[in-house]
Amino acid sequence: MLTDDRDSGSLSVLIIGYAAITVVLVIVGIDVSKLFLAQRALSSAADAAALTAVQGVALHQVYDGDGVHCGTPIPLSSGQAAAMAARSLDRSRPDLRHVFTSVDQPETAVAGGAVSVRLSGVVTVPFGRVIGWLAPGHADGQFRVSETSRATSPVAGAAC
C-alpha cells in the first residue's frame, strides 16, 4: 500500500488551531458575560437609588408655604436626595459584592422635580490577563462600569 507522507500531521494542526480558537472564544465569552451581568446589577441598583432619592422632599420649602405653587413639582432637597441614594446603595452592596471589586459612592444631581443618580464600580474579570492581551490598558483584568438613572417625582403642587 502506498502512502503519501506529505499530508501526515496536517489534521493535528487543524485540531490544535480550532481548539485554540474555541478556548479564546470561551474565555472572552465568560469575561464579557461577567461585564454584562455587572452592568445589569449596577443599573438595577442605580434605578433603586434614583427612585429612593426622588422622595427626598425639601420639607422646609413645602411647609414655609413658598415652595409649592400651582402645578409645579414638589421641591427636592439635594442633601436629602444624596443621603437617600447612599442608603439605597448601602442596601444593595451585599448583592453587588458578588460582582464588583469596589463600588463608588453615588453622585446625585437634583434639577426641578427630578433626581439623577450615577453609580460606578470596578469589575475584575476571571481571565483578566488573557483579556489584557486583547485590550491594552486592562492588563490587570479590571474594568470600570458606570450607570446613570433618572427619576422624576410625580407629585406636583395643588391644582389651581
HUMO-V366175 format. One record per helix or strand of 2 or more residues. SS is the DSSP state (2 for helix, 1 for strand). FROM is the first residue (numbers start at 1). TO is the last residue. If there is no record, write none. Layout:
ss = (SS,SS)
from = (FROM,FROM)
to = (TO,TO)
This chain:
ss = (2,2,2,2,1,1,1,2,1)
from = (5,10,59,78,102,107,114,128,142)
to = (7,53,63,96,103,111,124,134,152)
